[in-house]
Amino acid sequence: MMFRFATPRPARRPSLTPMIDVVFLLLVFFMLAARFGQDVGLALAPGGSGAASYDGPPRLVEFDGAQLWLNGVVTDAEVLAGALVPLMPTPDALIILRPRDGARVQDVARVTELLQASGHARLVVVTP
């Protein structure tokens, strides 16, 4: 049998201050690492909404990750806007965009920005 002559020490409780400091530092880090900028959006009319009327020759721009087609004919991105001009009855005529298999959202954004930069604002994206 063992005797303890010293007075027992009270159980020591862990200090929460270092843990609170770490949580606060993580909070500050993630707040600073977050993006506070405004997200960029593309203004598009949904296909089949009925709000846009279509007239004139066909203006179907198809695309995938590597190529563009205007009415079924392979077209370079540099000449796409110029090739659309003779097909447009008015400058604000509707252009239909259709992604092919393998197209990503980035491809939709790229083609949309290309056409909007050349002055074509009325774009409709349809599903394949």
N, CA, C and O atoms as CSV, one atom per row, in Angstrom:
chain,resi,resn,atom,element,x,y,z
A,1,MET,N,N,0.829,-1.159,0.000
A,1,MET,CA,C,0.000,0.000,0.000
A,1,MET,C,C,0.889,1.242,0.000
A,1,MET,O,O,1.949,1.262,0.626
A,2,MET,N,N,0.446,2.258,-0.700
A,2,MET,CA,C,1.248,3.449,-0.858
A,2,MET,C,C,0.545,4.624,-0.187
A,2,MET,O,O,-0.665,4.813,-0.312
A,3,PHE,N,N,1.352,5.404,0.530
A,3,PHE,CA,C,0.785,6.566,1.218
A,3,PHE,C,C,1.153,7.833,0.456
A,3,PHE,O,O,2.269,7.970,-0.045
A,4,ARG,N,N,0.221,8.737,0.379
A,4,ARG,CA,C,0.480,10.037,-0.237
A,4,ARG,C,C,0.365,11.093,0.855
A,4,ARG,O,O,-0.708,11.339,1.407
A,5,PHE,N,N,1.485,11.693,1.140
A,5,PHE,CA,C,1.487,12.690,2.205
A,5,PHE,C,C,1.276,14.101,1.665
A,5,PHE,O,O,0.872,14.990,2.415
A,6,ALA,N,N,1.540,14.323,0.384
A,6,ALA,CA,C,1.358,15.659,-0.189
A,6,ALA,C,C,-0.124,15.904,-0.452
A,6,ALA,O,O,-0.902,14.977,-0.674
A,7,THR,N,N,-0.473,17.141,-0.422
A,7,THR,CA,C,-1.872,17.460,-0.718
A,7,THR,C,C,-2.109,17.295,-2.213
A,7,THR,O,O,-1.293,17.735,-3.023
A,8,PRO,N,N,-3.198,16.676,-2.577
A,8,PRO,CA,C,-3.448,16.478,-4.015
A,8,PRO,C,C,-3.676,17.814,-4.728
A,8,PRO,O,O,-4.366,18.704,-4.230
A,9,ARG,N,N,-3.082,17.915,-5.889
A,9,ARG,CA,C,-3.268,19.130,-6.684
A,9,ARG,C,C,-4.609,19.047,-7.399
A,9,ARG,O,O,-5.026,17.971,-7.831
A,10,PRO,N,N,-5.270,20.164,-7.520
A,10,PRO,CA,C,-6.541,20.130,-8.256
A,10,PRO,C,C,-6.285,19.834,-9.738
A,10,PRO,O,O,-5.233,20.168,-10.284
A,11,ALA,N,N,-7.255,19.212,-10.357
A,11,ALA,CA,C,-7.123,18.887,-11.790
A,11,ALA,C,C,-6.994,20.181,-12.585
A,11,ALA,O,O,-7.714,21.151,-12.350
A,12,ARG,N,N,-6.070,20.170,-13.520
A,12,ARG,CA,C,-5.805,21.373,-14.301
A,12,ARG,C,C,-6.709,21.403,-15.524
A,12,ARG,O,O,-6.763,20.437,-16.286
A,13,ARG,N,N,-7.411,22.499,-15.712
A,13,ARG,CA,C,-8.282,22.643,-16.873
A,13,ARG,C,C,-7.489,23.264,-18.018
A,13,ARG,O,O,-6.711,24.194,-17.803
A,14,PRO,N,N,-7.680,22.759,-19.224
A,14,PRO,CA,C,-6.922,23.330,-20.349
A,14,PRO,C,C,-7.403,24.753,-20.649
A,14,PRO,O,O,-8.578,25.085,-20.495
A,15,SER,N,N,-6.465,25.562,-21.077
A,15,SER,CA,C,-6.780,26.945,-21.419
A,15,SER,C,C,-7.342,26.998,-22.839
A,15,SER,O,O,-6.798,26.388,-23.760
A,16,LEU,N,N,-8.419,27.722,-22.997
A,16,LEU,CA,C,-9.043,27.835,-24.317
A,16,LEU,C,C,-8.489,29.003,-25.131
A,16,LEU,O,O,-8.813,29.138,-26.310
A,17,THR,N,N,-7.675,29.831,-24.532
A,17,THR,CA,C,-7.168,31.015,-25.227
A,17,THR,C,C,-6.374,30.666,-26.488
A,17,THR,O,O,-6.623,31.284,-27.523
A,18,PRO,N,N,-5.431,29.712,-26.468
A,18,PRO,CA,C,-4.716,29.397,-27.720
A,18,PRO,C,C,-5.646,28.865,-28.812
A,18,PRO,O,O,-5.454,29.172,-29.988
A,19,MET,N,N,-6.647,28.075,-28.436
A,19,MET,CA,C,-7.563,27.548,-29.446
A,19,MET,C,C,-8.406,28.675,-30.046
A,19,MET,O,O,-8.667,28.676,-31.249
A,20,ILE,N,N,-8.827,29.618,-29.232
A,20,ILE,CA,C,-9.597,30.756,-29.740
A,20,ILE,C,C,-8.732,31.586,-30.671
A,20,ILE,O,O,-9.216,32.075,-31.691
A,21,ASP,N,N,-7.458,31.754,-30.335
A,21,ASP,CA,C,-6.548,32.500,-31.206
A,21,ASP,C,C,-6.394,31.823,-32.563
A,21,ASP,O,O,-6.396,32.495,-33.594
A,22,VAL,N,N,-6.262,30.517,-32.570
A,22,VAL,CA,C,-6.117,29.779,-33.828
A,22,VAL,C,C,-7.381,29.907,-34.669
A,22,VAL,O,O,-7.295,30.129,-35.877
A,23,VAL,N,N,-8.536,29.772,-34.060
A,23,VAL,CA,C,-9.794,29.900,-34.799
A,23,VAL,C,C,-9.927,31.307,-35.368
A,23,VAL,O,O,-10.368,31.474,-36.505
A,24,PHE,N,N,-9.555,32.311,-34.600
A,24,PHE,CA,C,-9.619,33.683,-35.090
A,24,PHE,C,C,-8.668,33.888,-36.266
A,24,PHE,O,O,-9.037,34.529,-37.250
A,25,LEU,N,N,-7.450,33.355,-36.181
A,25,LEU,CA,C,-6.505,33.483,-37.289
A,25,LEU,C,C,-7.013,32.777,-38.545
A,25,LEU,O,O,-6.845,33.292,-39.651
A,26,LEU,N,N,-7.629,31.610,-38.389
A,26,LEU,CA,C,-8.211,30.920,-39.545
A,26,LEU,C,C,-9.340,31.737,-40.154
A,26,LEU,O,O,-9.457,31.822,-41.376
A,27,LEU,N,N,-10.162,32.332,-39.319
A,27,LEU,CA,C,-11.249,33.171,-39.817
A,27,LEU,C,C,-10.707,34.345,-40.617
A,27,LEU,O,O,-11.202,34.638,-41.705
A,28,VAL,N,N,-9.698,35.015,-40.088
A,28,VAL,CA,C,-9.100,36.151,-40.797
A,28,VAL,C,C,-8.466,35.687,-42.100
A,28,VAL,O,O,-8.605,36.360,-43.122
A,29,PHE,N,N,-7.772,34.554,-42.087
A,29,PHE,CA,C,-7.139,34.048,-43.306
A,29,PHE,C,C,-8.168,33.787,-44.394
A,29,PHE,O,O,-7.986,34.219,-45.533
A,30,PHE,N,N,-9.249,33.084,-44.059
A,30,PHE,CA,C,-10.236,32.760,-45.082
A,30,PHE,C,C,-11.021,33.989,-45.533
A,30,PHE,O,O,-11.476,34.048,-46.675
A,31,MET,N,N,-11.179,34.953,-44.658
A,31,MET,CA,C,-11.834,36.190,-45.091
A,31,MET,C,C,-10.959,36.937,-46.092
A,31,MET,O,O,-11.466,37.493,-47.066
A,32,LEU,N,N,-9.663,36.952,-45.859
A,32,LEU,CA,C,-8.761,37.639,-46.780
A,32,LEU,C,C,-8.558,36.861,-48.073
A,32,LEU,O,O,-8.318,37.454,-49.125
A,33,ALA,N,N,-8.653,35.544,-48.001
A,33,ALA,CA,C,-8.444,34.721,-49.190
A,33,ALA,C,C,-9.679,34.679,-50.079
A,33,ALA,O,O,-9.575,34.319,-51.251
A,34,ALA,N,N,-10.835,35.035,-49.554
A,34,ALA,CA,C,-12.071,34.985,-50.345
A,34,ALA,C,C,-12.061,36.098,-51.386
A,34,ALA,O,O,-11.451,37.149,-51.193
A,35,ARG,N,N,-12.742,35.843,-52.477
A,35,ARG,CA,C,-12.864,36.856,-53.526
A,35,ARG,C,C,-14.036,37.762,-53.206
A,35,ARG,O,O,-15.151,37.299,-52.966
A,36,PHE,N,N,-13.775,39.035,-53.207
A,36,PHE,CA,C,-14.826,39.994,-52.947
A,36,PHE,C,C,-15.265,40.703,-54.218
A,36,PHE,O,O,-16.072,41.631,-54.156
A,37,GLY,N,N,-14.746,40.280,-55.379
A,37,GLY,CA,C,-15.101,40.913,-56.640
A,37,GLY,C,C,-16.485,40.509,-57.100
A,37,GLY,O,O,-17.075,39.551,-56.601
A,38,GLN,N,N,-16.985,41.254,-58.054
A,38,GLN,CA,C,-18.294,40.950,-58.615
A,38,GLN,C,C,-18.133,39.880,-59.688
A,38,GLN,O,O,-17.258,39.983,-60.548
A,39,ASP,N,N,-18.965,38.871,-59.635
A,39,ASP,CA,C,-18.903,37.817,-60.637
A,39,ASP,C,C,-19.388,38.349,-61.977
A,39,ASP,O,O,-20.266,39.209,-62.048
A,40,VAL,N,N,-18.796,37.817,-63.031
A,40,VAL,CA,C,-19.150,38.234,-64.378
A,40,VAL,C,C,-20.248,37.319,-64.891
A,40,VAL,O,O,-20.175,36.102,-64.724
A,41,GLY,N,N,-21.248,37.889,-65.504
A,41,GLY,CA,C,-22.345,37.097,-66.044
A,41,GLY,C,C,-22.538,37.377,-67.520
A,41,GLY,O,O,-22.119,38.418,-68.026
A,42,LEU,N,N,-23.163,36.455,-68.198
A,42,LEU,CA,C,-23.480,36.606,-69.608
A,42,LEU,C,C,-24.980,36.805,-69.745
A,42,LEU,O,O,-25.761,35.997,-69.243
A,43,ALA,N,N,-25.384,37.859,-70.414
A,43,ALA,CA,C,-26.802,38.122,-70.617
A,43,ALA,C,C,-27.268,37.359,-71.857
A,43,ALA,O,O,-26.926,37.723,-72.983
A,44,LEU,N,N,-28.043,36.308,-71.645
A,44,LEU,CA,C,-28.543,35.484,-72.737
A,44,LEU,C,C,-30.040,35.276,-72.571
A,44,LEU,O,O,-30.552,35.205,-71.453
A,45,ALA,N,N,-30.729,35.179,-73.695
A,45,ALA,CA,C,-32.149,34.838,-73.661
A,45,ALA,C,C,-32.272,33.323,-73.781
A,45,ALA,O,O,-31.600,32.722,-74.619
A,46,PRO,N,N,-33.106,32.697,-72.968
A,46,PRO,CA,C,-33.267,31.244,-73.095
A,46,PRO,C,C,-33.984,30.884,-74.385
A,46,PRO,O,O,-34.892,31.594,-74.816
A,47,GLY,N,N,-33.580,29.790,-74.996
A,47,GLY,CA,C,-34.232,29.340,-76.215
A,47,GLY,C,C,-35.661,28.917,-75.943
A,47,GLY,O,O,-35.938,28.295,-74.918
A,48,GLY,N,N,-36.568,29.244,-76.845
A,48,GLY,CA,C,-37.964,28.852,-76.691
A,48,GLY,C,C,-38.742,29.742,-75.754
A,48,GLY,O,O,-39.844,29.380,-75.342
A,49,SER,N,N,-38.197,30.911,-75.397
A,49,SER,CA,C,-38.913,31.783,-74.479
A,49,SER,C,C,-40.059,32.504,-75.170
A,49,SER,O,O,-40.962,33.012,-74.505
A,50,GLY,N,N,-40.035,32.553,-76.486
A,50,GLY,CA,C,-41.118,33.186,-77.229
A,50,GLY,C,C,-40.982,34.693,-77.320
A,50,GLY,O,O,-41.766,35.335,-78.019
A,51,ALA,N,N,-40.005,35.277,-76.631
A,51,ALA,CA,C,-39.860,36.725,-76.632
A,51,ALA,C,C,-39.147,37.217,-77.890
A,51,ALA,O,O,-39.328,38.370,-78.281
A,52,ALA,N,N,-38.355,36.384,-78.519
A,52,ALA,CA,C,-37.578,36.806,-79.673
A,52,ALA,C,C,-38.147,36.188,-80.942
A,52,ALA,O,O,-38.464,35.000,-80.982
A,53,SER,N,N,-38.271,37.016,-81.978
A,53,SER,CA,C,-38.750,36.502,-83.263
A,53,SER,C,C,-37.547,36.306,-84.180
A,53,SER,O,O,-36.547,37.017,-84.086
A,54,TYR,N,N,-37.671,35.330,-85.060
A,54,TYR,CA,C,-36.572,34.987,-85.955
A,54,TYR,C,C,-37.032,35.242,-87.375
A,54,TYR,O,O,-38.095,34.774,-87.782
A,55,ASP,N,N,-36.237,35.980,-88.131
A,55,ASP,CA,C,-36.540,36.195,-89.543
A,55,ASP,C,C,-35.230,36.251,-90.318
A,55,ASP,O,O,-34.167,36.498,-89.748
A,56,GLY,N,N,-35.320,36.021,-91.614
A,56,GLY,CA,C,-34.140,36.051,-92.458
A,56,GLY,C,C,-33.502,34.684,-92.601
A,56,GLY,O,O,-34.053,33.685,-92.138
A,57,PRO,N,N,-32.333,34.634,-93.246
A,57,PRO,CA,C,-31.643,33.360,-93.452
A,57,PRO,C,C,-31.178,32.768,-92.121
A,57,PRO,O,O,-31.098,33.477,-91.118
A,58,PRO,N,N,-30.873,31.476,-92.115
A,58,PRO,CA,C,-30.440,30.845,-90.861
A,58,PRO,C,C,-29.101,31.398,-90.384
A,58,PRO,O,O,-28.196,31.671,-91.173
A,59,ARG,N,N,-29.009,31.551,-89.077
A,59,ARG,CA,C,-27.780,32.015,-88.433
A,59,ARG,C,C,-27.521,31.114,-87.228
A,59,ARG,O,O,-27.713,31.515,-86.080
A,60,LEU,N,N,-27.088,29.905,-87.511
A,60,LEU,CA,C,-26.828,28.913,-86.474
A,60,LEU,C,C,-25.322,28.775,-86.288
A,60,LEU,O,O,-24.611,28.356,-87.201
A,61,VAL,N,N,-24.847,29.127,-85.110
A,61,VAL,CA,C,-23.430,29.000,-84.776
A,61,VAL,C,C,-23.300,27.822,-83.818
A,61,VAL,O,O,-23.806,27.857,-82.696
A,62,GLU,N,N,-22.606,26.770,-84.284
A,62,GLU,CA,C,-22.353,25.598,-83.448
A,62,GLU,C,C,-20.883,25.622,-83.043
A,62,GLU,O,O,-20.039,26.169,-83.753
A,63,PHE,N,N,-20.597,25.029,-81.910
A,63,PHE,CA,C,-19.220,25.058,-81.423
A,63,PHE,C,C,-18.976,23.887,-80.486
A,63,PHE,O,O,-19.890,23.356,-79.856
A,64,ASP,N,N,-17.705,23.506,-80.420
A,64,ASP,CA,C,-17.234,22.583,-79.394
A,64,ASP,C,C,-15.929,23.170,-78.873
A,64,ASP,O,O,-15.674,24.359,-79.068
A,65,GLY,N,N,-15.119,22.392,-78.234
A,65,GLY,CA,C,-13.895,22.933,-77.658
A,65,GLY,C,C,-12.882,23.426,-78.671
A,65,GLY,O,O,-12.032,24.249,-78.332
A,66,ALA,N,N,-12.947,22.941,-79.918
A,66,ALA,CA,C,-11.891,23.253,-80.877
A,66,ALA,C,C,-12.365,24.025,-82.102
A,66,ALA,O,O,-11.583,24.788,-82.670
A,67,GLN,N,N,-13.615,23.858,-82.531
A,67,GLN,CA,C,-14.049,24.435,-83.801
A,67,GLN,C,C,-15.361,25.189,-83.666
A,67,GLN,O,O,-16.112,25.031,-82.704
A,68,LEU,N,N,-15.603,26.027,-84.687
A,68,LEU,CA,C,-16.868,26.748,-84.836
A,68,LEU,C,C,-17.479,26.377,-86.176
A,68,LEU,O,O,-16.761,26.181,-87.157
A,69,TRP,N,N,-18.794,26.281,-86.221
A,69,TRP,CA,C,-19.520,26.036,-87.456
A,69,TRP,C,C,-20.569,27.123,-87.620
A,69,TRP,O,O,-21.292,27.437,-86.675
A,70,LEU,N,N,-20.657,27.693,-88.802
A,70,LEU,CA,C,-21.725,28.629,-89.135
A,70,LEU,C,C,-22.593,27.952,-90.178
A,70,LEU,O,O,-22.163,27.737,-91.311
A,71,ASN,N,N,-23.804,27.620,-89.797
A,71,ASN,CA,C,-24.751,26.907,-90.663
A,71,ASN,C,C,-24.142,25.616,-91.214
A,71,ASN,O,O,-24.359,25.273,-92.376
A,72,GLY,N,N,-23.385,24.904,-90.386
A,72,GLY,CA,C,-22.828,23.612,-90.770
A,72,GLY,C,C,-21.481,23.667,-91.452
A,72,GLY,O,O,-20.915,22.617,-91.755
A,73,VAL,N,N,-20.941,24.849,-91.708
A,73,VAL,CA,C,-19.652,25.006,-92.383
A,73,VAL,C,C,-18.616,25.454,-91.351
A,73,VAL,O,O,-18.845,26.403,-90.601
A,74,VAL,N,N,-17.471,24.759,-91.321
A,74,VAL,CA,C,-16.414,25.117,-90.374
A,74,VAL,C,C,-15.948,26.540,-90.657
A,74,VAL,O,O,-15.666,26.898,-91.801
A,75,THR,N,N,-15.870,27.345,-89.605
A,75,THR,CA,C,-15.516,28.758,-89.725
A,75,THR,C,C,-14.495,29.105,-88.653
A,75,THR,O,O,-14.580,28.616,-87.527
A,76,ASP,N,N,-13.531,29.948,-89.003
A,76,ASP,CA,C,-12.561,30.428,-88.017
A,76,ASP,C,C,-13.206,31.485,-87.134
A,76,ASP,O,O,-14.129,32.183,-87.555
A,77,ALA,N,N,-12.717,31.595,-85.916
A,77,ALA,CA,C,-13.266,32.573,-84.976
A,77,ALA,C,C,-13.037,34.002,-85.457
A,77,ALA,O,O,-13.843,34.889,-85.176
A,78,GLU,N,N,-11.937,34.229,-86.184
A,78,GLU,CA,C,-11.619,35.579,-86.644
A,78,GLU,C,C,-12.591,36.074,-87.713
A,78,GLU,O,O,-12.836,37.276,-87.817
A,79,VAL,N,N,-13.143,35.160,-88.505
A,79,VAL,CA,C,-14.016,35.580,-89.610
A,79,VAL,C,C,-15.495,35.319,-89.323
A,79,VAL,O,O,-16.345,35.574,-90.176
A,80,LEU,N,N,-15.803,34.814,-88.134
A,80,LEU,CA,C,-17.198,34.483,-87.824
A,80,LEU,C,C,-18.091,35.716,-87.864
A,80,LEU,O,O,-19.162,35.678,-88.470
A,81,ALA,N,N,-17.677,36.797,-87.235
A,81,ALA,CA,C,-18.507,38.006,-87.206
A,81,ALA,C,C,-18.719,38.557,-88.611
A,81,ALA,O,O,-19.821,38.992,-88.945
A,82,GLY,N,N,-17.682,38.545,-89.430
A,82,GLY,CA,C,-17.818,39.024,-90.803
A,82,GLY,C,C,-18.689,38.122,-91.654
A,82,GLY,O,O,-19.395,38.602,-92.542
A,83,ALA,N,N,-18.649,36.814,-91.397
A,83,ALA,CA,C,-19.479,35.878,-92.156
A,83,ALA,C,C,-20.950,35.993,-91.771
A,83,ALA,O,O,-21.821,35.615,-92.555
A,84,LEU,N,N,-21.238,36.501,-90.594
A,84,LEU,CA,C,-22.630,36.669,-90.168
A,84,LEU,C,C,-23.291,37.902,-90.777
A,84,LEU,O,O,-24.515,37.940,-90.900
A,85,VAL,N,N,-22.519,38.896,-91.154
A,85,VAL,CA,C,-23.082,40.169,-91.633
A,85,VAL,C,C,-24.008,39.991,-92.832
A,85,VAL,O,O,-25.093,40.572,-92.819
A,86,PRO,N,N,-23.652,39.218,-93.880
A,86,PRO,CA,C,-24.580,39.086,-95.007
A,86,PRO,C,C,-25.856,38.315,-94.654
A,86,PRO,O,O,-26.852,38.404,-95.372
A,87,LEU,N,N,-25.829,37.565,-93.558
A,87,LEU,CA,C,-26.997,36.780,-93.164
A,87,LEU,C,C,-27.948,37.556,-92.261
A,87,LEU,O,O,-29.027,37.062,-91.936
A,88,MET,N,N,-27.570,38.752,-91.854
A,88,MET,CA,C,-28.358,39.524,-90.899
A,88,MET,C,C,-29.283,40.494,-91.635
A,88,MET,O,O,-28.797,41.400,-92.312
A,89,PRO,N,N,-30.617,40.324,-91.519
A,89,PRO,CA,C,-31.519,41.286,-92.149
A,89,PRO,C,C,-31.474,42.648,-91.463
A,89,PRO,O,O,-31.662,43.676,-92.114
A,90,THR,N,N,-31.228,42.663,-90.169
A,90,THR,CA,C,-31.048,43.906,-89.413
A,90,THR,C,C,-29.839,43.717,-88.503
A,90,THR,O,O,-29.473,42.583,-88.195
A,91,PRO,N,N,-29.219,44.801,-88.072
A,91,PRO,CA,C,-28.033,44.649,-87.216
A,91,PRO,C,C,-28.310,43.955,-85.881
A,91,PRO,O,O,-27.405,43.373,-85.283
A,92,ASP,N,N,-29.563,44.016,-85.414
A,92,ASP,CA,C,-29.877,43.379,-84.133
A,92,ASP,C,C,-30.643,42.071,-84.316
A,92,ASP,O,O,-31.433,41.689,-83.452
A,93,ALA,N,N,-30.415,41.387,-85.431
A,93,ALA,CA,C,-31.099,40.115,-85.687
A,93,ALA,C,C,-30.596,39.041,-84.722
A,93,ALA,O,O,-29.491,39.120,-84.185
A,94,LEU,N,N,-31.433,38.057,-84.527
A,94,LEU,CA,C,-31.173,36.983,-83.577
A,94,LEU,C,C,-30.158,35.980,-84.141
A,94,LEU,O,O,-30.224,35.614,-85.315
A,95,ILE,N,N,-29.222,35.542,-83.295
A,95,ILE,CA,C,-28.244,34.515,-83.656
A,95,ILE,C,C,-28.432,33.352,-82.692
A,95,ILE,O,O,-28.516,33.548,-81.480
A,96,ILE,N,N,-28.496,32.147,-83.233
A,96,ILE,CA,C,-28.706,30.955,-82.414
A,96,ILE,C,C,-27.361,30.275,-82.177
A,96,ILE,O,O,-26.617,30.000,-83.118
A,97,LEU,N,N,-27.064,30.011,-80.919
A,97,LEU,CA,C,-25.839,29.311,-80.527
A,97,LEU,C,C,-26.216,27.916,-80.048
A,97,LEU,O,O,-27.100,27.754,-79.207
A,98,ARG,N,N,-25.533,26.907,-80.596
A,98,ARG,CA,C,-25.815,25.534,-80.173
A,98,ARG,C,C,-24.500,24.812,-79.896
A,98,ARG,O,O,-23.691,24.630,-80.806
A,99,PRO,N,N,-24.281,24.402,-78.653
A,99,PRO,CA,C,-23.063,23.645,-78.351
A,99,PRO,C,C,-23.162,22.221,-78.871
A,99,PRO,O,O,-24.216,21.591,-78.785
A,100,ARG,N,N,-22.072,21.722,-79.405
A,100,ARG,CA,C,-22.004,20.323,-79.833
A,100,ARG,C,C,-21.462,19.475,-78.695
A,100,ARG,O,O,-21.076,19.993,-77.647
A,101,ASP,N,N,-21.440,18.168,-78.913
A,101,ASP,CA,C,-20.897,17.268,-77.893
A,101,ASP,C,C,-19.452,17.647,-77.592
A,101,ASP,O,O,-18.667,17.900,-78.506
A,102,GLY,N,N,-19.116,17.683,-76.351
A,102,GLY,CA,C,-17.766,18.041,-75.936
A,102,GLY,C,C,-17.596,19.506,-75.603
A,102,GLY,O,O,-16.530,19.908,-75.138
A,103,ALA,N,N,-18.619,20.319,-75.828
A,103,ALA,CA,C,-18.520,21.739,-75.499
A,103,ALA,C,C,-18.659,21.929,-73.993
A,103,ALA,O,O,-19.438,21.243,-73.331
A,104,ARG,N,N,-17.891,22.871,-73.471
A,104,ARG,CA,C,-17.942,23.185,-72.045
A,104,ARG,C,C,-18.570,24.564,-71.858
A,104,ARG,O,O,-18.812,25.283,-72.827
A,105,VAL,N,N,-18.823,24.914,-70.634
A,105,VAL,CA,C,-19.393,26.229,-70.338
A,105,VAL,C,C,-18.423,27.325,-70.768
A,105,VAL,O,O,-18.850,28.391,-71.212
A,106,GLN,N,N,-17.132,27.072,-70.641
A,106,GLN,CA,C,-16.146,28.058,-71.066
A,106,GLN,C,C,-16.242,28.320,-72.566
A,106,GLN,O,O,-16.009,29.445,-73.006
A,107,ASP,N,N,-16.581,27.304,-73.357
A,107,ASP,CA,C,-16.742,27.495,-74.796
A,107,ASP,C,C,-17.947,28.386,-75.090
A,107,ASP,O,O,-17.895,29.224,-75.991
A,108,VAL,N,N,-19.026,28.211,-74.339
A,108,VAL,CA,C,-20.202,29.083,-74.494
A,108,VAL,C,C,-19.809,30.525,-74.196
A,108,VAL,O,O,-20.172,31.439,-74.936
A,109,ALA,N,N,-19.072,30.725,-73.117
A,109,ALA,CA,C,-18.645,32.074,-72.750
A,109,ALA,C,C,-17.730,32.675,-73.811
A,109,ALA,O,O,-17.842,33.858,-74.130
A,110,ARG,N,N,-16.827,31.867,-74.358
A,110,ARG,CA,C,-15.886,32.365,-75.370
A,110,ARG,C,C,-16.607,32.811,-76.634
A,110,ARG,O,O,-16.326,33.887,-77.161
A,111,VAL,N,N,-17.540,31.987,-77.127
A,111,VAL,CA,C,-18.275,32.332,-78.348
A,111,VAL,C,C,-19.185,33.533,-78.098
A,111,VAL,O,O,-19.306,34.412,-78.951
A,112,THR,N,N,-19.816,33.570,-76.945
A,112,THR,CA,C,-20.692,34.693,-76.617
A,112,THR,C,C,-19.906,35.994,-76.549
A,112,THR,O,O,-20.340,37.007,-77.098
A,113,GLU,N,N,-18.765,35.981,-75.888
A,113,GLU,CA,C,-17.940,37.185,-75.810
A,113,GLU,C,C,-17.435,37.603,-77.185
A,113,GLU,O,O,-17.365,38.795,-77.484
A,114,LEU,N,N,-17.084,36.634,-78.019
A,114,LEU,CA,C,-16.621,36.932,-79.372
A,114,LEU,C,C,-17.699,37.661,-80.169
A,114,LEU,O,O,-17.423,38.662,-80.830
A,115,LEU,N,N,-18.925,37.155,-80.102
A,115,LEU,CA,C,-20.011,37.766,-80.867
A,115,LEU,C,C,-20.452,39.098,-80.264
A,115,LEU,O,O,-20.755,40.035,-81.003
A,116,GLN,N,N,-20.491,39.195,-78.946
A,116,GLN,CA,C,-20.884,40.458,-78.328
A,116,GLN,C,C,-19.843,41.541,-78.571
A,116,GLN,O,O,-20.194,42.714,-78.696
A,117,ALA,N,N,-18.575,41.168,-78.639
A,117,ALA,CA,C,-17.524,42.147,-78.921
A,117,ALA,C,C,-17.628,42.691,-80.340
A,117,ALA,O,O,-17.196,43.812,-80.607
A,118,SER,N,N,-18.199,41.906,-81.253
A,118,SER,CA,C,-18.353,42.374,-82.633
A,118,SER,C,C,-19.702,43.048,-82.860
A,118,SER,O,O,-20.043,43.363,-84.000
A,119,GLY,N,N,-20.475,43.274,-81.803
A,119,GLY,CA,C,-21.717,44.039,-81.923
A,119,GLY,C,C,-22.983,43.218,-82.030
A,119,GLY,O,O,-24.057,43.789,-82.222
A,120,HIS,N,N,-22.904,41.917,-81.915
A,120,HIS,CA,C,-24.094,41.064,-81.986
A,120,HIS,C,C,-24.585,40.807,-80.561
A,120,HIS,O,O,-23.979,40.044,-79.809
A,121,ALA,N,N,-25.681,41.453,-80.210
A,121,ALA,CA,C,-26.145,41.392,-78.821
A,121,ALA,C,C,-27.261,40.382,-78.605
A,121,ALA,O,O,-27.428,39.888,-77.490
A,122,ARG,N,N,-28.028,40.063,-79.638
A,122,ARG,CA,C,-29.178,39.166,-79.461
A,122,ARG,C,C,-28.750,37.735,-79.751
A,122,ARG,O,O,-28.730,37.296,-80.900
A,123,LEU,N,N,-28.411,37.022,-78.693
A,123,LEU,CA,C,-27.939,35.647,-78.800
A,123,LEU,C,C,-28.863,34.744,-78.004
A,123,LEU,O,O,-29.304,35.096,-76.910
A,124,VAL,N,N,-29.151,33.579,-78.562
A,124,VAL,CA,C,-29.970,32.582,-77.883
A,124,VAL,C,C,-29.194,31.273,-77.888
A,124,VAL,O,O,-28.727,30.822,-78.934
A,125,VAL,N,N,-29.059,30.667,-76.716
A,125,VAL,CA,C,-28.378,29.378,-76.595
A,125,VAL,C,C,-29.437,28.294,-76.525
A,125,VAL,O,O,-30.339,28.348,-75.689
A,126,VAL,N,N,-29.323,27.302,-77.412
A,126,VAL,CA,C,-30.253,26.173,-77.417
A,126,VAL,C,C,-29.484,24.905,-77.082
A,126,VAL,O,O,-28.271,24.830,-77.279
A,127,THR,N,N,-30.195,23.919,-76.580
A,127,THR,CA,C,-29.548,22.648,-76.261
A,127,THR,C,C,-29.480,21.785,-77.508
A,127,THR,O,O,-30.335,21.885,-78.389
A,128,PRO,N,N,-28.459,20.935,-77.582
A,128,PRO,CA,C,-28.310,20.095,-78.780
A,128,PRO,C,C,-29.423,19.084,-78.929
A,128,PRO,O,O,-29.431,18.311,-79.887
